[in-house]
Each structure stands twice: as C-alpha cells, then as structure tokens.
Amino acid sequence: MEVAAKTLDELKKEHGDVQTLTLKDKAGNVVAVAHLKEPGRSVVARSMSLIAQNKPMEAGEFILENCFVGGNDQVLTNEKLKMSAAMQVIALVELLDGELKKN
C-alpha cells in the first residue's frame, strides 16, 4: 500500500514538495495513502471561494482532485475515503501569518 521511496523521490522531482496523507480506520490500521503536490494559486483561489460559501467538503474535494499525484486511487473513487481525505487536505492551503496596520 505504501509507495516505494524511489517512486516518492520521482514524485518529488516531478512535482516539488509532496505530502503524504495516510487514512486509518478506528483501529489504527492504514486504509489508504495518497500523495499530494502543493496546490497552485488557482486551486487555492477556488478552494477559498468554496470555503467562503460554507462548502468545506467541496473545497477539500477540489484540492484532492487537483493535487493528487499518487498513492491509492481509491481515495478518489471510494466515497468514504474521498470524504475523509477531502476534510484532511484543506490543511494543504498554508497561509503565512501577517499583520496589516494603517500607517
């Protein structure tokens, strides 16, 4: 179920930073693994728009579908796995802390 280090290295060469999402059942057994590239501007913009519309599941699905680069394809096709993964991948949208002040 786990991608070999060579394959993961190839994914990193092709896509840059790659994050691994591991989905586990209640007993802690690994059910599926997905490898995801960093979301680009268009993916972040669309997902933030969906979040602003109170559609976090759709935002997560959009990120998942556009950032999935390897692992178990079932993460994209099995409804239970896709819902679980969608809620986790929202964390891929990383915003830097900032401060805005009037001068």
LINWO-V198198 format. One record per helix or strand of 2 or more residues. SS is the DSSP state (hx for helix, st for strand). FROM is the first residue (numbers start at 0). TO is the last residue. Records with the same first field share a line. If there is no record, write none. Layout:
SS->FROM-TO  FROM-TO
This chain:
hx->4-14  40-51  55-66  73-76  78-91
st->17-23  29-36  67-70
